Amino acid sequence: MTIALRRVMSWDGHTAFLDCRPLPGYDDSVTARESPFKGETGLRRVISATRNSVAGLREAIRCEDAFRQELILAAVALPLACWFGQSGVERALLIGSVLLVLIVELLNSAVEATVDRISFENHRLAKRAKDIGSAAVLLTLLNAACIWVLIVIIR
């Protein structure tokens, strides 16, 4: 399958290539890339992605108070989930709800960091983005609380 490349300038001035729909008549030897920084493949890419993920977790632990608080909550809740859950499904729901809180908090922190990187200026769209991310964390916490109440308390 042949891929047509569209050349664009990225925000930092580097040339990037975006994948476009396959077009007839293009040379099959052309390699499609999304970014000039993406070049690793196979095991090297997996190792690099793992290294970046661990760095992201370290940064979240180092810089994000809410993530640290939720991580402490998870350290308490995960063993309790294994103890309270009477079946594999119950354990999976309890553990999954706690992990989902951590995941959504990481995404919220990424949105906040991106907005702060762009500008510290008070802007209604920046506030909206941060508030929506915070609302996502709140809904995830409520979801976890409902699951825990239904499985642990109401049973």
Secondary structure by P-SEA (a helix, b strand, c coil): cbbbbbbbbccccbbbbbbccccccccccbbbbcccccccccaaaaaaaaaaaaaaaaaaaaccaaaaaaaaaaaaaaaaaaaacccaaaaaaaaaaaaaaaaaaaaaaaaaaaaaaacccccaaaaaaaaaaaaaaaaaaaaaaaaaaaccccc
